[in-house]
Amino acid sequence: MELKGHNNDVTDKDYSITFNKLFWLFLIGSVMGVIIEGLFCLVTKGKWESHVISAYLPFNALYGMGAVLFYVGAVKLRERSLWVRVIFMTFAATLLELICGLFLKYGLGMRAWNYAHNFLNYKGIVCFKFSLAWAVAAFGFCRLYPYINKFLIKFNNKKQNYFCAIGSVILAVDMLLAGISIIRWSNRHYGFEAETQFEKEIDTEAPDEWMESRFMDWHFLE
């Protein structure tokens, strides 16, 4: 079946949402997000900052999830107008940022970013300025989407299944370790002593000094 508004050589199957595609989107988006934000800090602050959310690997899962949301939106709404897709992606990305920010604030008593001084902000977690930035990113993604999808199709084969499966395990372990370390970091700050040997090991391997250097701009709410 041919799709309206697209190359006649592209079929519905090529626009299927598969695990392999999502894996590569998440991986590339996570790494590119760190690079882009690092360059932004270099231009605006005069120094490179690595805003990773991981234990050891150089990636930020928030940007990876954003890339996945953009792709799913682009696929599901590919027959809709450009502005409908951009609005949906902007809303989805802003909602994702809001959910993560609320979890940090009310679940861990922490803040990883602060938009409190920006115009039209909500609890300092989301604001008009950065929602607009998401909109610009969504617009660019929509314009590049046919090329992105064509690129991802190359990885949608059985040979890639093994690589994606192994890569997913590595990413999952790294994210799990990061999550556990962040929770212990928060618990230590708020006076909860390690009760198990595992928690003591986490405190030894990921002390406050290391966490502060790894997770830049993360602060506790007093």
C-alpha positions as CSV (number, residue, x, y, z in Angstrom):
1,M,0.0,0.0,0.0
2,E,1.3,3.4,-1.0
3,L,1.2,6.3,1.4
4,K,0.0,9.7,0.3
5,G,2.6,12.5,0.4
6,H,5.5,10.1,0.5
7,N,7.8,8.3,-1.9
8,N,6.0,5.6,-3.7
9,D,8.7,3.1,-2.9
10,V,7.9,3.4,0.8
11,T,5.2,1.1,2.2
12,D,3.3,0.9,5.5
13,K,5.8,-1.8,6.7
14,D,8.6,0.8,6.4
15,Y,6.7,3.0,8.9
16,S,6.2,0.3,11.5
17,I,7.4,1.1,15.0
18,T,9.9,-1.7,15.9
19,F,12.1,-2.3,18.9
20,N,15.3,-1.9,16.8
21,K,14.2,1.6,15.6
22,L,13.3,2.7,19.0
23,F,16.6,1.5,20.5
24,W,18.7,3.4,18.0
25,L,16.5,6.5,18.4
26,F,16.9,6.3,22.2
27,L,20.7,5.8,22.0
28,I,21.4,8.4,19.4
29,G,19.0,10.9,21.0
30,S,20.6,10.4,24.4
31,V,24.1,11.0,23.2
32,M,23.2,13.9,20.9
33,G,21.3,15.6,23.7
34,V,24.4,15.6,25.9
35,I,26.5,17.0,23.0
36,I,24.1,19.7,22.0
37,E,23.5,20.8,25.6
38,G,27.3,20.8,26.2
39,L,27.8,23.0,23.2
40,F,25.0,25.3,24.4
41,C,26.7,25.7,27.8
42,L,30.0,26.3,26.0
43,V,28.5,29.2,24.0
44,T,26.4,30.7,26.8
45,K,28.6,30.0,29.9
46,G,32.0,29.8,28.3
47,K,32.6,26.2,29.5
48,W,31.6,22.7,28.6
49,E,29.1,20.9,30.9
50,S,28.2,17.3,30.6
51,H,24.6,16.9,31.6
52,V,24.4,13.1,31.7
53,I,21.8,11.0,33.5
54,S,23.7,7.7,33.7
55,A,26.1,5.9,35.9
56,Y,29.0,5.5,33.4
57,L,27.9,5.9,29.8
58,P,27.8,9.4,28.2
59,F,24.0,9.7,27.6
60,N,21.0,11.5,29.0
61,A,17.9,9.3,29.0
62,L,15.5,12.3,29.0
63,Y,16.7,13.3,25.5
64,G,16.5,9.7,24.4
65,M,12.9,9.4,25.5
66,G,12.2,12.7,23.7
67,A,13.6,11.3,20.5
68,V,11.4,8.2,20.8
69,L,8.3,10.4,21.5
70,F,9.1,12.5,18.5
71,Y,9.4,9.5,16.2
72,V,6.2,7.8,17.5
73,G,4.3,11.0,17.0
74,A,5.7,11.5,13.5
75,V,4.7,7.9,12.5
76,K,1.2,8.0,14.1
77,L,0.4,11.5,12.8
78,R,2.2,11.3,9.4
79,E,-1.0,12.0,7.5
80,R,-1.8,15.1,9.6
81,S,-0.5,18.6,8.9
82,L,3.0,19.7,10.0
83,W,1.6,22.0,12.7
84,V,-0.5,19.2,14.3
85,R,2.5,17.1,14.5
86,V,4.7,19.9,16.0
87,I,2.0,20.8,18.6
88,F,1.6,17.2,19.6
89,M,5.4,16.6,19.9
90,T,5.9,19.9,21.9
91,F,3.1,19.0,24.3
92,A,4.5,15.4,24.7
93,A,8.0,16.6,25.3
94,T,6.9,19.3,27.8
95,L,4.7,16.7,29.6
96,L,7.7,14.4,29.8
97,E,9.9,17.2,31.3
98,L,7.1,18.0,33.8
99,I,6.7,14.4,35.0
100,C,10.4,14.0,35.5
101,G,10.7,17.3,37.3
102,L,7.8,16.5,39.6
103,F,9.2,13.1,40.4
104,L,12.6,14.7,41.3
105,K,10.9,17.4,43.4
106,Y,8.3,15.4,45.3
107,G,9.8,11.9,45.1
108,L,13.5,12.7,45.9
109,G,13.5,16.3,47.1
110,M,15.8,17.4,44.3
111,R,15.9,19.7,41.3
112,A,18.0,19.1,38.2
113,W,17.0,22.3,36.4
114,N,15.3,25.5,37.5
115,Y,13.1,27.7,35.2
116,A,11.7,29.7,38.1
117,H,13.0,33.0,36.7
118,N,11.7,32.3,33.2
119,F,8.5,33.7,31.7
120,L,5.4,31.6,32.1
121,N,6.9,28.8,34.2
122,Y,5.3,26.1,36.3
123,K,7.0,25.4,39.6
124,G,10.3,26.1,37.8
125,I,10.0,22.8,36.0
126,V,8.6,23.8,32.7
127,C,8.4,27.2,31.0
128,F,7.3,28.8,27.8
129,K,10.9,29.4,26.6
130,F,11.9,25.8,26.8
131,S,8.6,24.5,25.4
132,L,9.3,26.8,22.5
133,A,12.7,25.1,22.2
134,W,11.0,21.7,22.1
135,A,8.7,23.1,19.4
136,V,11.7,24.2,17.3
137,A,13.3,20.7,17.8
138,A,9.9,19.1,16.8
139,F,9.7,21.2,13.7
140,G,13.3,20.2,12.7
141,F,12.5,16.5,13.4
142,C,9.4,16.6,11.3
143,R,11.3,18.1,8.4
144,L,14.1,15.5,8.7
145,Y,11.7,12.7,9.5
146,P,11.7,11.0,6.0
147,Y,15.5,10.9,6.1
148,I,15.5,9.7,9.7
149,N,13.0,6.9,8.9
150,K,15.0,5.9,5.8
151,F,18.1,5.7,8.0
152,L,16.3,3.6,10.7
153,I,15.0,1.1,8.1
154,K,18.6,-0.1,7.6
155,F,18.7,-1.3,11.2
156,N,15.3,-3.0,11.0
157,N,16.6,-6.5,10.3
158,K,17.3,-9.7,12.1
159,K,21.1,-9.2,12.2
160,Q,20.5,-6.1,14.3
161,N,18.3,-7.9,16.8
162,Y,21.3,-9.4,18.7
163,F,23.1,-6.1,18.9
164,C,20.0,-4.2,20.0
165,A,19.2,-6.8,22.6
166,I,22.8,-6.7,24.1
167,G,22.9,-2.9,23.9
168,S,19.5,-2.7,25.7
169,V,20.8,-4.8,28.5
170,I,23.9,-2.6,28.9
171,L,21.8,0.6,28.8
172,A,19.2,-0.9,31.3
173,V,22.0,-1.9,33.8
174,D,23.6,1.5,33.5
175,M,20.3,3.3,34.0
176,L,19.4,1.1,36.9
177,L,22.7,1.8,38.7
178,A,22.2,5.5,38.1
179,G,18.7,5.4,39.5
180,I,19.8,3.4,42.6
181,S,22.7,5.8,43.1
182,I,20.5,8.9,42.9
183,I,18.0,7.4,45.4
184,R,20.8,6.6,47.8
185,W,22.2,10.1,47.3
186,S,18.9,11.6,48.2
187,N,18.4,9.3,51.2
188,R,21.8,10.1,52.5
189,H,21.2,13.8,52.2
190,Y,17.9,13.5,54.1
191,G,19.4,11.4,56.9
192,F,18.5,7.9,55.9
193,E,21.4,5.6,56.8
194,A,22.3,2.6,54.7
195,E,20.5,-0.4,56.2
196,T,21.7,-3.2,53.9
197,Q,25.1,-4.3,52.7
198,F,24.1,-3.4,49.1
199,E,23.2,0.2,50.2
200,K,26.6,0.5,51.9
201,E,28.3,-0.7,48.7
202,I,26.4,2.0,46.8
203,D,27.5,4.6,49.3
204,T,31.1,3.6,48.9
205,E,31.1,3.4,45.1
206,A,28.9,6.5,44.5
207,P,29.7,9.0,47.4
208,D,28.3,12.5,47.4
209,E,31.4,14.0,45.8
210,W,31.2,11.7,42.8
211,M,27.5,12.2,42.4
212,E,27.9,16.0,42.5
213,S,30.5,15.9,39.8
214,R,28.5,13.4,37.7
215,F,25.1,15.1,38.0
216,M,25.9,18.7,37.4
217,D,23.4,21.4,38.4
218,W,21.4,18.8,40.6
219,H,20.5,20.4,43.9
220,F,18.6,19.4,47.0
221,L,15.5,21.3,48.1
222,E,15.8,22.5,51.7
